[in-house]
């Protein structure tokens, strides 16, 4: 099938799922717990990094990798490109709330601590990203949350609780309690795993409810009372 026809066919398949996302805009977000390709180290020195522009499709899979910098040994480049190609993302979301193709600058660093399994991370972290994500999360309906939660869970498995969106939701709740004079950080994080599962269950029954103020906050308040 011609590539253009394939793309059109894929878009038709994804439209019903894509319509569920309604909180944007947002750039692609790498799913940190997703498995990625390994590299063959051999006798090579683990040092340097590869930086690339990664194009991410509406299905969260990488469509293209354009290398812009490589300070590792040249033999590592094709392997590190393979690492980036195997990464999974929550796709970009436009201002209308629809998942769209998007691009993001990513890097893969070679360090002794990562060995043969280096992980892609954002090459240019936005210092305001956490605050932007908190604002985005506060606009979410339960339908939005379930769409993103299921996507992350299906890719990350048990690692879903440490992915960016759930982690920032927990952080936003802890901050809210702290600003109200409740020092509960030590209790919030241990309670969050069970609370997120419960929130997901309740959100499935009330898709139009506000996620953060309508369901998640109530569940967390019950899990971490004053």
C-alpha positions in Angstrom: 0.0 0.0 0.0 1.3 3.5 -0.9 2.6 5.4 2.2 0.1 8.2 1.7 -2.7 5.6 1.6 -1.4 3.9 4.7 -1.3 7.2 6.6 -4.9 8.0 5.6 -6.0 4.5 6.5 -4.3 4.8 9.9 -5.9 8.2 10.5 -9.4 6.7 9.9 -8.7 3.9 12.3 -7.5 6.3 15.0 -10.2 8.9 14.8 -12.6 7.3 17.3 -9.8 7.0 19.9 -8.3 10.4 19.1 -11.6 12.1 19.7 -11.3 11.2 23.3 -8.4 13.5 24.0 -9.6 17.0 24.8 -7.0 18.8 26.9 -4.3 20.6 25.0 -2.1 21.9 23.5 0.8 19.8 24.6 4.0 18.5 22.9 4.7 14.8 22.7 5.8 13.3 26.0 8.1 10.3 26.1 6.8 7.3 28.1 9.8 6.7 30.3 8.9 3.2 31.4 8.5 1.9 27.8 11.1 -0.6 26.8 13.6 0.5 24.1 16.3 -1.1 22.0 19.6 -2.0 23.7 23.0 -1.0 22.4 26.0 -3.3 21.9 28.8 -1.7 24.0 31.7 -4.1 23.5 35.0 -2.3 24.1 33.6 1.1 23.2 33.7 4.0 25.6 30.4 5.1 27.1 30.6 8.8 26.7 28.8 11.6 24.8 25.3 12.0 23.6 23.2 11.9 20.5 20.6 14.6 19.9 17.9 14.4 17.3 14.6 15.8 16.2 12.0 13.0 16.7 8.7 13.1 14.8 6.0 11.3 16.7 2.7 10.1 15.0 -0.8 10.3 16.5 -0.3 6.7 17.6 2.6 7.6 19.8 5.1 5.8 17.6 8.2 7.4 16.1 7.9 8.2 12.4 11.3 9.8 11.8 14.5 10.6 13.5 16.8 13.4 12.3 20.2 13.5 14.1 21.4 17.0 14.8 24.4 16.2 17.1 26.4 13.2 18.0 29.4 13.3 20.4 29.6 9.5 20.9 31.8 7.2 18.9 30.5 7.0 15.4 29.7 3.3 15.7 27.0 4.1 18.3 25.0 6.4 16.0 22.9 3.8 14.2 22.3 2.0 17.5 21.2 5.2 19.3 18.9 6.1 16.4 17.4 2.6 16.9 16.9 3.4 20.6 15.0 6.6 19.6 13.0 4.8 16.9 11.8 2.2 19.5 10.7 4.8 22.1 7.0 5.4 22.7 5.3 8.7 23.4 2.0 10.1 24.4 1.3 12.0 21.2 1.1 15.7 20.8 -2.3 17.3 21.4 -3.3 20.4 19.6 -5.3 23.4 20.9 -8.6 21.8 19.8 -7.7 18.7 21.9 -7.0 16.3 19.1 -3.9 14.1 19.0 -1.7 15.2 16.1 1.7 14.5 14.6 4.4 16.4 16.5 8.1 16.8 16.9 10.3 17.0 19.9 14.1 17.4 20.5 15.3 14.2 22.3 18.7 13.0 23.4 20.3 9.8 24.4 23.3 10.0 26.8 25.9 7.2 27.1 26.9 6.8 30.7 28.3 3.9 32.8 25.1 4.0 34.9 22.9 3.2 31.9 25.1 0.6 30.3 23.6 -1.0 27.3 20.1 0.4 28.0 20.3 4.2 27.6 16.9 6.0 27.8 15.8 8.9 25.6 15.0 12.1 27.4 14.1 15.6 26.3 17.1 17.4 24.9 15.8 20.9 25.9 13.7 20.5 29.1 11.2 23.3 29.6 11.8 24.8 33.0 8.0 25.7 33.2 6.8 22.3 31.9 5.7 21.0 35.3 3.6 24.2 35.9 2.1 23.9 32.4 1.3 20.3 33.0 -0.4 21.1 36.3 -2.6 23.7 34.5 -3.4 21.2 31.8 -4.3 18.5 34.3 -6.7 20.9 36.1 -8.6 21.3 32.8 -9.0 17.6 32.2 -12.3 15.9 32.3 -12.5 12.3 33.4 -12.7 11.3 29.8 -9.4 13.1 29.1 -7.7 11.4 32.0 -8.9 7.9 31.1 -7.7 8.3 27.5 -4.2 9.3 28.7 -4.2 6.9 31.6 -5.0 3.9 29.5 -2.5 4.9 26.8 0.3 5.2 29.5 -0.8 2.0 31.3 -0.9 -0.1 28.1 2.7 0.9 27.2 4.3 1.4 30.7 2.5 -1.4 32.6 3.2 -1.1 36.3 5.4 1.9 35.6 2.4 4.0 34.8 2.3 5.5 38.2 5.7 7.2 37.7 4.9 8.6 34.2 4.8 12.4 33.8 1.1 13.1 33.9 0.2 10.9 36.9 3.3 12.1 38.8 2.5 15.8 38.2 -1.1 15.2 39.2 0.1 13.8 42.5 2.6 16.7 42.9 -0.2 19.2 42.2 -2.4 17.6 44.9 0.5 17.6 47.5 1.2 21.3 46.7 -2.5 22.1 47.1 -2.5 20.5 50.6 0.7 22.2 51.5 -0.6 25.6 50.6 -3.6 24.9 52.8 -1.3 24.2 55.7 -1.3 20.4 55.6 2.2 18.9 55.5 1.2 15.5 53.9 3.9 14.8 51.4 5.1 11.7 53.2 1.5 10.3 53.1 0.5 11.4 49.6 3.0 9.5 47.6 2.4 6.1 49.2 -1.3 6.5 48.9 -1.2 7.7 45.3 -1.0 4.3 43.5 -4.2 3.0 45.0 -5.9 6.4 44.6 -5.0 6.6 40.9 -6.5 3.2 40.3 -9.7 4.2 42.2 -9.8 7.5 40.3 -9.7 5.6 37.0 -12.5 3.3 38.0 -14.7 6.2 39.1 -13.9 8.3 36.0 -15.0 5.5 33.8 -18.5 5.9 35.3 -18.5 9.7 35.1 -16.6 10.7 31.9 -17.8 14.3 31.9 -16.8 15.0 35.5 -13.8 17.3 36.2 -10.8 15.0 36.8 -8.8 16.8 39.3 -11.3 18.8 41.4 -14.2 16.5 40.8 -12.7 13.0 41.3 -9.0 12.8 42.0 -9.0 15.4 44.9 -11.9 13.6 46.6 -10.3 10.2 46.3 -7.0 11.6 47.7 -8.7 13.5 50.5 -10.2 10.2 51.6 -6.9 8.4 51.3 -5.0 11.2 53.2 -7.4 12.8 55.6 -6.4 15.9 57.6 
